[in-house]
């Protein structure tokens, strides 16, 4: 089934350009375009799998994010500084990836498909910029198995893939993930990646453009 995508940018022309870039991809179906002022409830009525939006649009949606935390959002870096107190909140309320300004159409398509499958897409530079303004975090003592799982999560592997790599059941991975989230005081994979980079940067050495 094709990914149901909604695009939201301050510039409608830019949104149309993104839509055209994706038209030749049968795995992505752009079902709507919106600009500032559209209520999140109206967007949700379109039943999208993913929202592709720029930072200015996200600022207008911030107050409503809590309505539907399952809504995935892929953020486009359109030059607006991302290092401020609002970013961690956005990351905790649906943002599953950040596309740097230098992203090309090939990486755009890869990112859309990756986050739709439950992966994270964020580059190291962005992580460093976000965390440079964050307060210090308490260090958690993970078990050896938990450390392996955290490392694999930070590299973008899904639970099924982690289970195969560690030769354990997927249910065991889920159980470990719940314990890891509880220990770290986070609620999702992106928050865990940010936490891990801050207190345990070596866990994501060798990570590609995504985390």
C-alpha positions, 0 to 999 in steps of 0.5 A, spaced: 500 500 500 502 506 498 504 511 503 499 516 504 503 523 504 500 530 506 505 536 504 505 542 508 509 548 507 509 556 508 510 556 500 504 553 496 509 553 490 514 549 494 509 544 496 507 543 489 514 542 487 515 537 492 509 533 490 511 533 483 518 530 485 514 524 488 509 523 482 513 518 479 514 514 485 508 508 486 510 507 493 508 514 495 501 518 494 500 525 496 493 526 498 493 533 500 497 540 500 496 545 506 499 552 508 499 556 514 492 556 518 489 549 516 487 546 523 490 539 524 483 536 525 482 537 518 489 534 516 487 528 520 481 527 516 485 525 510 488 519 514 495 520 512 500 516 514 505 521 514 506 529 514 512 532 510 512 539 513 517 545 514 518 548 521 514 554 520 508 550 519 510 546 525 509 552 529 502 553 528 501 546 529 504 545 536 498 546 540 494 541 537 500 535 537 497 532 543 491 530 539 494 525 535 501 523 537 501 517 532 501 522 527 508 522 524 511 528 521 518 529 517 520 536 518 524 540 512 529 544 514 528 550 510 533 555 513 529 557 520 534 556 526 532 549 529 536 550 535 531 553 540 526 550 546 521 548 542 525 543 538 525 538 543 518 538 544 516 537 537 521 531 537 517 528 543 510 530 539 510 526 532 517 528 529 520 522 526 525 525 522 529 532 520 531 533 512 537 537 512 537 543 507 542 539 502 537 533 501 536 531 494 530 528 491 533 521 492 534 522 499 527 525 500 524 519 497 528 514 502 527 518 508 519 518 507 519 510 506 524 509 512 520 513 517 513 510 514 517 503 516 518 506 523 525 508 522 528 515 524 531 520 519 536 525 522 543 527 521 548 527 526 549 535 525 542 536 527 543 532 533 549 536 536 545 542 534 539 540 538 543 537 544 547 543 544 542 547 548 539 542 552 540 541 559 545 535 562 542 528 563 542 523 568 546 517 566 543 510 566 546 504 567 544 499 561 545 492 561 550 489 556 544 486 552 540 493 553 546 497 550 546 492 544 539 494 543 540 501 544 546 501 539 541 498 534 535 502 535 540 508 534 542 505 527 535 505 525 534 498 525 526 495 527 525 490 532 524 485 527 531 486 525 534 487 532 531 480 534 534 477 528 541 480 529 541 478 536 538 471 535 532 473 540 524 473 539 521 480 537 517 480 543 523 480 547 526 486 544 519 489 545 520 488 553 527 490 553 525 497 549 520 498 554 525 497 560 530 502 556 525 507 555 523 507 562 530 507 565 532 513 560 525 517 561 523 517 554 517 515 550 520 513 543 526 511 539 527 518 537 528 521 544 532 515 545 537 517 540 537 524 542 538 521 549 544 516 547 547 521 543 548 526 549 550 521 554 553 515 550 555 518 543 559 512 541 553 508 541 552 511 534 558 511 531 558 509 523 551 511 523 549 514 516 545 520 515 539 517 519 539 515 526 
